[in-house]
Amino acid sequence: MAVTDFRRQFAPRPPRQRSIPRGVYAIAVALLVWFVAWRMFNGVWTLPLQSAEVTPLHLWLNEVNAWVRDNRDSNVLFVLVFDSIRIGVGAVAALFAQLFVQTDVGLQLPEIGWLGVVALVTWVAAAVGNYRVAILTAVGFTAFGVLGVFTEAMWTFALTLTAVLFSVAIGLPLGIWAGVNKRVNGILTPILDFMQTLPSFVYLAPLALLFLIGPASAVIATIIYAVPPIIRLTAHGIRSVPATIAEAADSLGVSKRQRLMTVLLPLARNSMVVGLNQTVMAALAMVTIAALIAGPGLGQLVVQALQSLNVGRAFVAGFAIVVMAIVLDRVTTAASRRAELSARHSTPLRRRRRIIALGAGLLVVAAAVYLSRSVLAAARFPAEAAVGEALGARINDVSAGFQNTFSVFTASLKDGFTIRVINPFQGLLTATPFLVVMLVILVIAVTVGGIRAAVISTICLLLIIAVGLWEDAMITLASTLIATVITMALALAVGVIMGRSDRVDRWLRPGLDAAQTMPAFVYLVPFLGLFGPSRFTAIVAAIIYAAPVAIKIIAEGIAHVSAEAVEAAQSTGASPWQTISKVQIPLAASSITLAANQGLIYVLSMVVVGGLVGGGALGYAVVAGFSQNALFGKGLAAGVAIVLLGIMLDRITQAAVARRRRIVPVTRRVRDVTAPLPVTH
C-alpha cells in the first residue's frame, strides 16, 4: 500500500456518532444486575464453606485415600504398575543422588566429592556450550557450598537431572512422531495445551495418592509437568523444515527413516535444544514446588523458612535456586546456539582442537575426583567457608530493621489496598448469590469468547459447585483478576515503551529473560519480608511473576506494527500519544489479548502458590490437604477447582485471541510473531 493510502486511512476525519457494540451493553447490564443483586441479597445463596468444614465428596475422597493406604501392598494395580514406576524412577534418582549428594555408607558424602561434582559439571558445560558458561557453572556450583546449601542444592540438581532425562526419553519420540504425523499432532496438541494450562500445584495431590511421597514422586510429578515443551518444540522444529528440502530428499530415493535422520532432525536440532532448555527450566521449577510432597532439596528449605517466617533462610535458599536456574538456563541456551553455529562454521581443525581441549579437561576432572576421594576437604565442602547462616541472620536483621523503619508505609499500602480493592471485590464475588455471579461470568464469556467459551465456562462453574468449593474459588478468582488487571496495566505501559525503543528493549530484555527463569517460590521471599503473610503479598508476587511474559509479548506486537502505518500517522501530525493509541495499540490488539491470556495463567499459578504466605482459599486448601489426612479430600477437590478455573479463564481469553485475529481487517493485520511461549508455572 502506498504511503498516500496510509495517509488517507489515518487522516483526521469529521466527528461522527460511533456505535457502541451490543456486547458492551450486555456486559454493562450484567454488571448492573450483579451490583443490584449484591446489595439486595448480600450473603444469601453464596455456598459458603468454612476452612475446617468438608462435604460428602471430600469425605468420600478421604475414604479413597484411606483405602489406597490400606490396600497398596495387596492391590495388583498398585503393586505392578504404580509401585513399579515409582521404584524404577526412584532407582535412577538414587544413582544421581549417590553420585552428587551422598552415599548410603561411611560419611555419606557425594561419591565424587564436592570438588569432583564442580569439576564434572564444569566440563559438561564446556562440552555442550562454551568456556564462558563453563566458568559460570563452576562459580555457581561453588556458590552453593559458600551459601551452606551444597547438599540441598545437589538434591535439587539430581532430581532435576533425573526428570529431564525421563522427559527427553518420553518427549523426543513423541515430538518426532507428532512432527511427521499430522493426526498424532492433532491429538497431542490439545493434551499439551491442557497440561501447560494447569498450575503446578494441582499435579501434587493425585500423584501423592498414586505414588506416595518422597523423591520418586517428586520426580514423577516433575516429568509430567516438564515434558510438554520438548514434545511441542521438537514437533514444531520438524514441521518447520521447508517442504522443498524434504521433497528434494524424497527425489533422491531416500527412505522415510533416512529422510528423518539426515534431513529433518538435523534441521530441527536448534528447536529441539530450545525445547530442552524449556524442559530443564520447567523441571527445576517443579522440583522446588514438589517439596510439598517431601521432595528433598532447596524447595524444602524454602517451604520450611516460609512456614516459620524466616526471611533470611528463605532468601539464602531462594538465591541458590536462582543461581541454579541461571546456570542451567545459560548452559542449555549456549547448547542451542552451539548446535546452530557448529552446523554453519565447524571445520575439521576446530573440531580437533576442541576434542583435545575437552580431553585435557577430562583429565582435570579425573584428578579432582581422585582428590575428592583422598582428601576430606575436597569431599565435603569446608564448613568454615560457608557464610549462608551468617548471611541469613544478617538478612533477618535487615528485614526487621526495614519493617520497623518503613512499617507505617508498608502497612498502610497493604491495608489500604486490601480494604479499598481486595475486600470489596472479593465481597462482590463471594457475597452475591452464586447464580448471579454465574450469569455475569457467562455473559462476559459469550461476549468476549463466543458460545463455545460460554459452554465451557458453564461446565467449569457447575463442576466447581459440585466439588463444594465455590466460595474459595471466588476468593482465588478475585485475587487472580485483581493481579491480572494490574499486570496488564504494567505490561502495556512497559511493553509499549520497549516496542517503540530499541535501546529500552536492550536494557530491559535481559532482566525480563532472567525473571522468567526463576521458579515461583523465589518471588514469595522478598514480599514476605516486606509485607508479611497476607493476600496482598500473594497478589504482589503474582504481578511480578506474570509481568515479564506479558511485557515481552506486548513489546513484540508493538515492535512489529507496520512501519508504514506509523509513518503515515506521524505525517498527518499525530502526536506520539495519538500514534500509540490510534495506530500501534489497535494493530497490536491480538498480541495484547494474547498477553492477557498468558498473564492470567501465570497469575493464577502464582496466586495458588501464594496460599503458602497467607493467600488462603484454594491454595491454602491444597497445602492443608498435604499435611492433614482429614483434609486430604478437600485439598484434592481444591486442586480440581484450580484446574477448572484455569480452563475457564484460558478458554475465554484464547477464544478472544482467536476472535480478535479474525475480525482485524486484512489490510491492518500485522505479522504474527507472538506464538504462545511454553508456559512454566
N, C-alpha and C positions, 0 to 999 in steps of 0.2 A: 504494500500500500504506500502511496506517495506521502511525502510529508504534508502536502496541502490537504490530503484527505484526512490526516490526523488533526490538522488544524481545524478543519470543518467539523470534525467529530467532537473535539473538546473546546470549541469556541463557545463563549458565553451565549446563552440563549435567553429569550424573553421569559419572564416568570410565567409559570403555568401551574395549574392546580394538579398536584400529584395525587394519584390514587393510592390509598393505603391498602396493602394486601389483606385479603379476607382473613388469612391466618393470624394476622396481628390482632384483629378484632376478636377472634375466637380465644386467643390466649388472654387478652385483656379481660374478656367476660369471665373466663375460667378463674383468673386471679381475683377478680372482684367477688365471685361466688365463694372462693376459698376464704377470703378475708371476712365476709359476712358470716359464713358458717363457723369460722373460728370464734367470732365474737358471740354468736348465738349459742353454740354448743361446746364451749370450751371445756375439754376434759371428758366429753361424752363419746362413747363408742371409739375409743382410741387403742384398744387391745393392749393395755399395759401389762408388763411382766416384771416383777421385782428381780434383783440380781441373784438372790438365792432361790427363787421360785422356778419350778420346772413344770413342763407339760407332760401329758401322757406319752407323746412322741419321744421326749427327752428320756423319760423313764424306760421306754422300750429300748432306746439306744444304749442306755446303761446296762440293761439286761443282755443285750447283744455283746457288749464289751465284756461282761462277766462270763458269758457263755464261751466266748473266744478264749479268755484266760484259762477257764477250767478245762477246755477240750482241745487246746492247741496241741498237746503232745499225743493225742489219740486220733485226731481227725486227719483223714488221708489227704485232704486238700492242703492243709497247713503243713503237714509233715513232708509231702512230696513236692509241693510247689513253692509256697511262700518261705518255708524254712530252708529249702534247698537254695532258693535265690539269695536269701539273707546270708546263709553260710558261705556261698560262693563269692558274693561281693565282699563279705567280711574278711575272707581269706586274702583277697587281693589287697584290701585296705590294710590288713595286718602286715603284709610283706613290706609295703611302703612305710608303715609305722615303725617296723623294726629297723628299716634302713635309715630313716630320717629322724625318728622320735626317740625310741628307746627299745631295748631288747627285754625279754622276759626274765633274764637271768643276770647274775652279777650285780653291777652297779646300775643297771637299767639305763644305760647310755645309748645314743644312736650307734648303730652298727659301724658306721664310718666316722663317727665323731662329728662335732660341730664344724671343725676345720675341714674335714672331708666333705661335709654337706655343702659348705660355702664354695669349696673348690669345684665340686661336681656341677652344681647349678650354674656357676660362672662359666664353666667350659661349655655346657649345653647352650647357654645364652649366646656365646660366641659362635658356636657351630650353626645355630639356626638363624642368628641375627647378625650382629656385628660387634666390634670390640667396645663401642660406647655403651651398648646395652649390657654387655658383659661386666663392665666396670660398675654400672648402675646396679646390677644384680648382686655383685659382691658387696657393695656398700649397703644395699637394702637388707640382705640376709645377715650381715654382721650387725646391723642396727637392731635386729630382733634380740640378739644377745645383750647389746648395750641397754636396751629397754627392759631387760629382765624377763622377757616373754618368749625365749627361744623355743622351749618345749611346746608351749601352746601354739606358737606360730607354725612349728613343724607339723603339729597335728592338723591344723587348718590346711597346710600345704599338701600333706599326704592325702587327706580326704578329697581335696580339690583335684589332685592329680588322678586319683582313682576314678572319680566321677567323670573327668574329662576323657580318660581312656575308654571307659564304657560308652560314653556319649559318642565318641568318634567311631567306635566299633559298631554302634547301632545306627548312628546318623549318616555316616558316609554311604553305606549301601542303600539306605532308604532315599537319601538325596540323589544318588546316581539313578536309581530306579525312577524317581519322580522326574528327573531331568530328561530321561529318554522316553518316558511313557506318559502321555497327556492324561490318560484315565487315572493312573496312580496319583499324578499331581493333583487332579481334581478331587480325589478322595482325601489326600493328605492335607491340602491347603486349609479347609475349614477346621480340621482337627488341630493343626498347628496354630491357627488363629485363636482357637478356644484356649489352648494351653498357654499361649502368651498373654491372654487376657486375664488369667487368674492371678490374683495376688499370691505371693509365695507362702503366706500363712496357711492357705487352705489345703496345701499338699500334706501338711504335717499330721493332722489328726487321723485321717483314714489310713495313712501309711504306718503310723504308730500302732493302729489297731491290727493291721495285717502283718507287720514285720517287727513288732515290739519297738523298743527304743534303744539307742546306742549308736556307735559309729556306722554299722552296716545300714541301719535305717536312714541315718543322715545321708549316706552316700546314695541310697536308692532314691530318696526324695530329690536330691541334687541332680541325679541323672535325668529324672522325668522333667525337671524344671529347665535343665540346661541343654537338652538335646534338640529342641526346635530350631535354634539359629543355624546350626551346622546343616541340618536337613534342608532348610529353606534356602540358604545361600549356596549350597552345593548344587541344588536343582536349578537355582537361578543362573549360576555360572555356566552350567551345561546348556541351558536353553538360550543363553545369550550368545553362544557361538554362532557367527554368521552362517546362514543356510548355504551360501555359496561355497564356503570352505568344506562343510560336510558333504555337499554334492560333489565337490572335486575329489574328495577322498573316495566316495562311492564309485565315481567314474574310473578309478584305478583298480576296482575289483576287490577292495578290502572287505573283510567280513565285519559284522556289527561289533564284534569284540575288538578287532584291530582298530576300527574307527574310534571306539570309545577310548582305548588305551593310548593311541598315538595322536589323536586329534582333539577329541572333546575334553578329556581330563587335563592334558597339558594347557589348553587354552582357558580352562575354568580354574586353574590352580590358584590364581590370585583371589578369586571369590571364595574358594574353599578355605583358604588360610584366613580370610576375613571372618568367615563363619566360625573357624576355630577360635579366633580372638573373642568373638561374641559368646561362644560357649564357655570359654575359660572365665570370662567376667561374670557370666550368669552363675556358673558353678561356685565361684568364690562368694558371691552374694548369698546364695542359698546355703552354703556350708555354714556361714556365720549365723543365719537365722535358724538352722537346724539344731543349734544349741538348745532350743526349747524341747527337743526330743532326745536330749542327752548326747548330742554330737559334741565331742571334745574339741578344744581349740580356743581361738581368740573370741569366738562368739560367746562361749561360756563366761569368759571374763567380763565381757560387756554386759551380759544379762545379769550376772551377779552384782556388778557395780551399779547398774540401773536400779535393781531391786533394793539395794542398800543406799542409794543416792550418793554413792562415792564417785563424784565427778572426776577426780584425779585419776583413779584407777580406770574408769571408763575411757578417759581421754588417752591414757597410755595404750590400752588395748585397741581403741579405735584408730589411733595413729598408726599402730602396727598393721592394722587391716588396710589402711590407706597405702602404706608403703608396699605391702604385698600386691595390692591392686595395681599400683603404678608399675611395679616391676613386671608383673605378668602381662599387663597391657602393652608395655613398651617392647617386651620380648616378642610377643605374638604379632604386634604391629610391624616390628623390624623383620620378622619372618615373612610377613606378607609382602613387604617391599623387596626383600631379598629374592623371593620367588620370581617377582617381575623383572628385577634387574639382572639376575643370573640368566634368565631366559634371553635377555637382549644383549648383554655385554660380556658374558662369560667367554673366556678363552682358555685353551689348554694350559698356558703358562700361569694364568691367575689361579686356575683350579689346582695346579701342582703346588704353588706357593701356599695356598690356603690349607691344603692337606698336610703339608709339612708343619705349618704353624699349629694346626689343631693336634697333630701328633705330638709335638713338643708340649702343648698344653695338657694332653692326656698323661704325659709323664709327670707333670707337676701335680695333677690330681692324684695319681698313684702315690706320689711322695707324701701328699697331705693326708691321704687315708692311712698310710703306714705310720705317719707321725701321730695321728689320732688314736691309733691302736697301741701306741707305745708310751705316750705322754698324757697324763690326766688333764693337763691344762688345754691340750688340743682336742680332747674327747668331750670335756664338759666346759661350757663357756665360763670363764673365771667370774666368780660371784662379785669380786671386788671391782670388776669393770662395769657392772650393771648399775645403772642410775635410775631405773624405772620407778622403784619405790620412792626414792627421794623426789623425783620429778612429779610423781602423783601427789605426794604430800604438798609440794610447792604449789601445784595447780589447785589443790583444795584450798590452800590459804589464799591464793589469788582470787579464786571463785568466791570464797566467803567475803573477802575484802571488797570485791566488786559488787556483790549483792548488798553489802552493808552501805557502800557509798552510793550506789545508784538504785537502791531498793525502792525509793519513792517513785523514780521514773519507771522502772521495770514493772513494779506492782501496779502503778497507775495505768500503764499501757495494757498490761494483761487484764486487769479488772475492768478497765474502760471498754476494751474490745469485747470482752466476754459479756458484760452487762448490756452493751448497746447493739452488738451484732450477733454474737453466738447464741445467747439465751433467747432473744426474740425470734430469730429464725428457727432455732431448734424447737421452741414452743409452738410456733406456727405449724411445724410438721408433726409434732407429737401430740398436740392438744386438739387438733382438728379431727373430726370423725374420719376414720380411715377411708370410707367410701368417697368422701370429697377429695382427699389427697390423691387417691387413685384416679379420680376423674380429671384432676388438674394435670397429673403426670401423663395421662393418656391423650389429653388434648394437645399438650406440648409435643408428645411423641408423634402423633399423626400430622401435626402442622410442620414440624421440623423434619421428620424422617419418613413419613408416609404410613400407609396402612400396615405394611409388614412390620415396621418398627413398633407400631401400636399393639399389634397382636403379640409380639414377643414380650413387650413390656407388661401386657396384661397377664400373660402366663407367669412371668417372673414375680410380679406383685402378688398374685394368688398363691404361688408357692412360698413366698416369704410369710404370708399369713398362715399357711399350713404348717410351717416349721415353728410357729409360735413366737417369732421374734420381730414383730412389726415395729414396736417402739424402738428397740435397739437399732434396727435397720434405718429408721428415720433419723435417729441421732447421728449415725455414721454418715447417712446421706447429707445431712445438714452440714457437718464438718467438711465433707468432700466438696459440696457445691460452693461453700464459702471460700475454701482454699483454691478451688479451680478459678473462680472469678478473679481473685487477687493474682493468681499465677498468670492468667491470660492478660490482665492489665499490665503486669510487669513484662511479660513476654512480648506483648505488642509494642510497648514503648522501646524496649531494648532491641527487639528484632528489627524494627523499622530503622533505627539508627545504624545497626550493623549492616542491614541490607543496602543502605544508602552510602555507607562509608567503608571503603576497603581497609583504611587504617584502623578504624574502630574494630572491624571484623578481625584483623590480625591480632589486635590487643586482647580481645575478649575470648576468641575461639579456643585457645589453649586451656584457659581456665574452665570453660564450659565442657570441653572434652574431658578434662581431669575430673570435674564434678560428676560426670556420668559414669566414671569408673568406680565410684565409692559405693559400697553396699549401704542399704537403708539404715542399718544400725548406727552408722557413723554420724548421721545427721541428727540423731537424738541427743548426742552427748553435749554439744555446746549450748543448745537451747534448754536442756535440762538444768545446766548450771546457771543460765540467765534467768529463767522463769519458773523453775521448779516443775513438779509433775502437775499437768493440767491439760485441758482440751486445747487451750491456746498454744501450748508447747507443741502438741501434735500437729496443729494446723500450720504453724510457722515452719516446722521441719518438713511438712509435706510441700509447702510452697517452694522452699529452697531445693528440695529433691526433684520436683517436677519442672521447675522453671528452665533448666538448661535445654532439655529436649524441645520444649515449646519454643524457646527463643531461637534455636537453630533452624527449626522448620520454618518459622515466620521469616527469619533473615534470608533463607534460601528463596522463599517465594517472592519477597520484595526485590532481591537482587536480580531475579530472572524476569522481572516485568520488562516488557519490550522497551528498549531504549528510545525507539521512535515515538512511542506514545508519551513518554516523559518529556522528550524534547518538544513535541508538538504542544503539550500543555504549557511548558515554560515559554514557548514562543508567543502564546496568546496573552502573556502577562500574569500567569498564575503564580501565586506566592508558593513558597515551599510547603506551607501547610495545606494549601489547596491541591498541590500536586500529590501530596501524600494521601489526603482524604478523598480526593475525587478520581485519582488515577491509580496510584500504586496499591492502596488497600483494596479497592474493588477488584483489580485484576489479580491480586494475590488472595482472593477470598477463599479459594479451595485450600490453599496452604494454611490459612488461618483456621479454617474449620478442622483440618487435619491436626493442627497443633492443639486445638481444643480437645479432640479425641484422645490424643496421646497424653495430654496434660491430665485429663480426667482419670485415665487408667493409672498413671503414675501417682497421682494424688490419692486415689483410693487405696492403693497398695501401701502407701506411707501412713495414711490415717489409721489403717488397721494395725500396723506396727506400732503406732502411737498409743495403742492400748497398754503398752508397757510403761508409759510415762504419764498415765492419767487420762488418756484419750477416751477410755471407757467404751461402752456399747459393744459392738460385735468383736472388736479386737480384744477387749478385756475378757469376753466370754470364751474366746478361743484359748487364751492363755490360762484362764481358770480351769478349762477342761483338761489341760495337760497336768495340772497339779492336784486336782481333786477328782477322785473317781465318781463322786456323787454328781459332779457337773460335767462328766465326760460327754454325755448325750447332748447337753446344751451347747457345749463347745463345738461338737461335730455339726450340730444344726446351725450354729453361728457361721461356721465355715461354708456351709451350703448357702446361707443367706448372703454372705460376701460374694460368692460366685454369682448368685442371681443378680445382685446389684451391679456387679461388673459387667455381666452380659447385657443387662438392660441399658446401662449408660453407653457401653460400647456400640450396641446395635443402633441406638438413636443417633449418636454422633457419626458413626460410619455411614448410616443412611443419609445424614445431612451432607457429608462429604461427597457421596455419590450424586446426590440431587444437585448440589452446587455445581459440580462439574458438568452435569447435563444441561443446566439452564444458562450457563455463561455462554454468550454468543460466540460463534467460532472465530469471528474477526477480532475478539478481545481476549481469547483464551491464550494463556501463556504456556510455555513448555513445562510439562510436569516433571519437576526434579525432586519431589518430596515424597517418594515412595516410603511407606511406613518402615521405620527402623526396627530391627529386632529389639523387642522390649525385654529388660531385665529388672523385674520388680523386686 
